[in-house]
Amino acid sequence: MTAENPQTPQIPATTEYADFLAATRTSYDAIAPAYAEAFSDWPVDSHPLDRSLVTAFADLARDHFPAPVADLGSGPGSVTAHLHALGIPVFGVDLSPRMVALARRAHPELRFHVGSMTSLDLPDDTLGGILALYSIIHIPTEHLAATFAEFHRVLVPGGHVLLAFQAGRPDDGDEEHLHLAERFGHEISLDYFWRTPDTVAAHLAKADLQLQARVLREPVDAEKYARAFVLARKRP
């Protein structure tokens, strides 16, 4: 069971939030095969800067061996497999059971679990690192601080978290909200939240995760938004 920490803020278990999680889970179950086909080679075929940042995160995680790394929002498992190939003890967590099934089939040597990053079934001070690439985009802003507090709880002292997300435009305020009802030809109900790196860094600070680096890459090819990477650390 998840260890209790009375100082860790919790996301209220409201019916509204439960419905939001259920809609997100059902949507990714619906698009899982098409999504896996579209993104099965990431980060191997990604922008060189993106790939190098994941490699740098792996180097930092080695300092806490044998504590494992959690790939949160692991999807079809390609990033989890990439970290494994770099010699990192790693497992994946995803909200979608169908995504987890596809990841297990593609990478039977690795561990994948159904779960939510907002409530990790892990004891305190367990993880040597957390990777969350393009997954916090589905967390409503009012729940970010509690989610990051959960990250802080499960990280070992000195452990790092690397986030990647599509960056919102500062001229549009702290956040852009997009709701999609269709993707890959399937009916879905997915909410996306584009935020600036400064906004995300501020929420990390509220969870006592120390900012280490911010990288903003301009969009290339068909990308519509800049790509942001934020690296933070739990105090040693």
Legacy VTK file of the C-alpha trace (Angstrom):
# vtk DataFile Version 3.0
C-alpha trace
ASCII
DATASET POLYDATA
POINTS 236 float
0.000 0.000 0.000
1.029 3.607 -0.490
2.787 4.932 2.594
0.894 7.675 4.395
2.545 11.043 4.900
0.407 13.576 6.776
2.467 16.480 5.406
1.897 15.493 1.779
-1.082 17.296 0.204
-3.552 14.891 -1.334
-5.745 15.328 -4.389
-9.334 15.258 -3.111
-11.074 12.009 -4.045
-14.042 13.833 -5.561
-16.516 12.341 -7.995
-15.509 15.002 -10.514
-11.825 14.023 -10.379
-12.679 10.304 -10.462
-14.733 10.948 -13.605
-11.823 12.890 -15.124
-9.405 9.994 -14.490
-11.920 7.505 -15.878
-12.377 9.545 -19.069
-8.605 9.818 -19.535
-8.158 6.077 -18.977
-10.957 5.140 -21.360
-9.656 7.515 -24.033
-6.149 6.083 -23.983
-7.520 2.542 -23.968
-9.385 3.440 -27.181
-6.388 4.908 -29.007
-3.669 2.658 -27.536
-2.815 0.607 -30.665
-2.690 3.644 -32.962
-0.741 5.668 -30.390
1.766 2.846 -29.927
2.303 2.599 -33.672
2.826 6.348 -33.968
5.258 6.715 -31.049
6.905 3.304 -30.660
10.335 4.636 -31.693
10.466 7.622 -29.348
13.018 8.716 -28.084
15.335 6.855 -30.479
13.998 8.813 -33.467
13.397 12.029 -31.523
15.130 15.378 -31.791
18.805 14.981 -30.739
18.352 17.513 -27.932
15.370 15.619 -26.502
17.286 12.355 -26.624
20.371 13.869 -24.989
18.310 15.194 -22.074
16.893 11.728 -21.403
20.445 10.367 -21.468
21.586 13.074 -19.036
18.722 12.124 -16.702
19.863 8.484 -16.868
23.383 9.540 -15.874
21.973 11.363 -12.835
19.832 8.364 -11.868
22.902 6.117 -11.799
24.065 7.976 -8.698
21.230 6.287 -6.781
21.686 2.719 -8.046
20.114 0.278 -7.268
17.067 2.473 -6.533
14.840 2.163 -9.629
13.464 4.841 -11.906
9.739 5.145 -12.604
8.602 6.132 -16.094
5.236 7.735 -15.326
2.824 7.792 -18.222
4.914 5.091 -19.885
2.448 4.446 -22.724
3.699 1.756 -25.132
6.957 1.449 -23.167
9.496 2.791 -25.643
11.028 5.290 -23.205
11.127 2.672 -20.447
12.942 0.328 -22.824
15.373 3.092 -23.804
16.308 3.716 -20.170
16.731 -0.034 -19.666
19.088 -0.131 -22.651
21.108 2.631 -20.962
21.578 0.352 -17.954
18.986 1.933 -15.663
16.724 -0.214 -13.418
13.346 1.067 -14.527
9.655 0.228 -14.593
6.675 1.874 -16.264
3.377 3.110 -14.847
0.403 4.084 -16.981
-3.235 4.898 -16.296
-4.424 2.879 -19.305
-4.628 -0.920 -18.878
-4.530 -1.377 -22.646
-1.357 0.702 -22.925
0.201 -1.417 -20.179
-0.789 -4.608 -22.009
0.821 -3.348 -25.235
3.984 -2.338 -23.379
4.261 -5.740 -21.703
3.826 -7.459 -25.059
6.463 -5.291 -26.755
8.938 -5.438 -23.851
8.321 -8.661 -21.893
11.611 -8.303 -20.027
10.418 -5.118 -18.303
7.824 -4.328 -15.621
4.768 -2.219 -16.379
1.954 -1.444 -13.941
-1.466 0.164 -14.151
-1.553 3.179 -11.857
-1.843 6.932 -11.515
1.016 9.348 -10.958
-1.266 11.288 -8.638
-1.267 8.402 -6.123
1.716 6.072 -6.438
1.517 2.706 -4.706
5.092 2.990 -3.424
6.731 3.517 -0.024
8.507 6.765 0.820
12.085 7.289 -0.449
11.895 4.475 -3.000
12.785 5.875 -6.425
16.172 6.959 -7.724
14.429 9.088 -10.346
11.114 9.940 -11.992
10.640 10.494 -15.698
7.321 11.990 -16.829
7.452 12.793 -20.529
4.320 14.390 -21.996
2.133 12.997 -19.214
1.636 15.920 -16.801
-0.170 17.599 -19.715
-3.281 15.725 -18.557
-3.082 16.869 -14.906
-5.337 19.866 -14.137
-3.325 22.779 -12.806
-5.095 22.785 -9.444
-3.738 19.257 -8.872
-0.139 19.836 -9.965
1.246 20.751 -6.530
-0.230 17.617 -4.930
1.056 15.464 -7.796
4.558 16.875 -7.411
4.336 16.378 -3.644
3.692 12.707 -4.392
6.837 12.700 -6.550
8.773 14.225 -3.655
7.460 11.577 -1.257
8.643 8.582 -3.286
12.016 9.975 -4.432
15.170 9.147 -2.496
17.022 12.209 -1.154
18.912 13.721 -4.079
16.705 11.937 -6.623
15.809 13.782 -9.834
12.611 14.241 -11.804
12.621 15.107 -15.515
9.431 16.484 -17.020
8.713 17.119 -20.692
5.653 18.899 -22.010
4.369 21.108 -24.785
4.965 24.658 -23.612
2.172 27.186 -23.455
2.750 30.639 -24.865
3.363 33.341 -22.232
1.104 35.751 -24.115
-1.810 33.378 -23.491
-1.374 33.456 -19.706
-0.218 30.706 -17.376
-2.146 27.959 -19.142
-3.877 26.913 -22.340
-6.614 24.289 -22.079
-7.609 22.069 -24.991
-10.310 19.408 -25.013
-10.245 16.743 -27.728
-13.260 14.612 -28.605
-11.526 12.653 -31.402
-8.037 11.321 -32.050
-6.752 8.607 -34.400
-10.321 8.211 -35.612
-11.672 7.295 -32.171
-14.173 9.121 -29.996
-12.395 10.264 -26.837
-12.604 12.804 -24.026
-9.104 14.121 -23.285
-8.087 17.381 -21.663
-4.671 18.891 -22.387
-3.034 21.671 -20.405
-0.166 23.628 -22.004
1.863 25.567 -19.422
5.007 27.673 -19.436
8.194 26.253 -17.882
8.001 28.992 -15.249
4.528 27.852 -14.203
5.652 24.228 -13.866
8.812 25.255 -11.996
6.710 27.229 -9.512
4.557 24.184 -8.759
7.673 22.042 -8.310
8.992 24.581 -5.812
5.748 24.316 -3.822
6.509 20.587 -3.481
10.077 21.375 -2.294
11.603 20.021 -5.500
14.614 22.168 -6.364
14.842 23.430 -9.932
18.016 22.270 -11.667
17.455 23.186 -15.322
14.917 24.517 -17.818
15.242 23.864 -21.549
12.880 25.267 -24.159
13.204 23.893 -27.689
11.458 25.656 -30.542
8.993 23.580 -32.603
10.286 21.730 -35.656
8.529 20.128 -38.623
4.864 19.488 -37.766
5.151 20.506 -34.111
2.830 23.375 -33.168
4.215 24.084 -29.701
7.679 24.499 -28.253
8.956 21.579 -26.192
9.867 22.240 -22.574
12.052 20.100 -20.321
12.298 20.826 -16.608
14.734 19.022 -14.302
14.301 19.185 -10.525
15.730 17.413 -7.505
14.667 16.374 -4.027
17.015 17.888 -1.465
19.908 15.510 -0.603
LINES 1 237
236 0 1 2 3 4 5 6 7 8 9 10 11 12 13 14 15 16 17 18 19 20 21 22 23 24 25 26 27 28 29 30 31 32 33 34 35 36 37 38 39 40 41 42 43 44 45 46 47 48 49 50 51 52 53 54 55 56 57 58 59 60 61 62 63 64 65 66 67 68 69 70 71 72 73 74 75 76 77 78 79 80 81 82 83 84 85 86 87 88 89 90 91 92 93 94 95 96 97 98 99 100 101 102 103 104 105 106 107 108 109 110 111 112 113 114 115 116 117 118 119 120 121 122 123 124 125 126 127 128 129 130 131 132 133 134 135 136 137 138 139 140 141 142 143 144 145 146 147 148 149 150 151 152 153 154 155 156 157 158 159 160 161 162 163 164 165 166 167 168 169 170 171 172 173 174 175 176 177 178 179 180 181 182 183 184 185 186 187 188 189 190 191 192 193 194 195 196 197 198 199 200 201 202 203 204 205 206 207 208 209 210 211 212 213 214 215 216 217 218 219 220 221 222 223 224 225 226 227 228 229 230 231 232 233 234 235
